[in-house]
Amino acid sequence: SRSPLPQEISDHIVDLLHDKRDALKACCLVSRSWIPRTRKYLFHEVAFDSSDDFEAWYKTFLDPVNSPGCYTRFL
């Protein structure tokens, strides 16, 4: 669903919450249009504890275009 707010306002709200992971996760539930901006912060840095964790990530996001990994800057 589309947010009733202009995208620039929605983006600004998410930007203000950039360091609050729980709030960012909640933002993903507000509107689909908020998801790309929240992923920018939620998946900026991804860490895997084991090769099994990496394998699970890989199997979950087979299509790299739809993977939140495109937002990752640090592994």
C-alpha positions in Angstrom: 0.0 0.0 0.0 1.1 3.6 -0.6 1.8 5.8 2.3 -0.5 8.9 2.4 2.7 11.0 3.0 4.9 12.3 0.2 7.9 10.1 -0.3 10.3 12.8 0.7 8.6 13.1 4.1 8.5 9.3 4.6 12.2 9.1 3.7 13.0 11.9 6.2 11.2 10.0 9.0 13.1 6.9 8.3 16.4 8.8 8.1 15.7 10.2 11.6 15.5 6.6 12.8 18.6 5.4 11.1 20.2 4.1 14.3 17.1 2.5 15.9 16.8 -1.0 14.5 13.5 -1.9 16.2 11.9 1.3 14.9 13.2 0.6 11.4 11.8 -2.9 11.5 8.4 -1.4 12.5 8.7 1.1 9.6 8.8 -1.9 7.2 5.2 -2.7 8.4 3.9 0.8 7.8 3.9 0.8 4.1 5.7 -1.0 1.2 6.9 2.3 0.0 8.9 2.6 3.2 10.8 -0.7 2.8 13.6 0.4 0.4 14.6 3.3 2.7 14.6 1.2 5.8 16.6 -1.5 4.1 19.3 1.1 3.4 19.9 1.2 7.2 19.0 -2.3 8.3 21.3 -4.0 5.8 24.1 -1.4 5.6 26.3 -3.9 7.5 25.8 -7.6 7.4 27.7 -10.1 9.5 27.6 -13.9 9.3 28.6 -16.0 12.3 29.2 -19.1 10.2 29.3 -20.3 6.6 25.9 -22.0 7.3 24.5 -18.5 8.1 25.9 -17.2 4.8 24.4 -20.2 3.0 21.0 -19.6 4.5 21.1 -15.9 3.4 22.1 -17.0 -0.1 19.3 -19.6 -0.3 16.7 -17.1 1.0 17.6 -14.3 -1.5 18.2 -16.2 -4.7 17.4 -13.2 -6.9 20.1 -10.6 -6.3 17.8 -7.8 -7.6 15.3 -8.4 -4.8 17.9 -9.2 -2.2 18.5 -6.7 0.7 22.1 -7.4 0.0 22.2 -4.7 -2.6 22.0 -2.3 0.4 25.0 -3.9 2.1 28.2 -1.8 2.2 30.1 -3.8 4.8 30.3 -7.6 5.3 
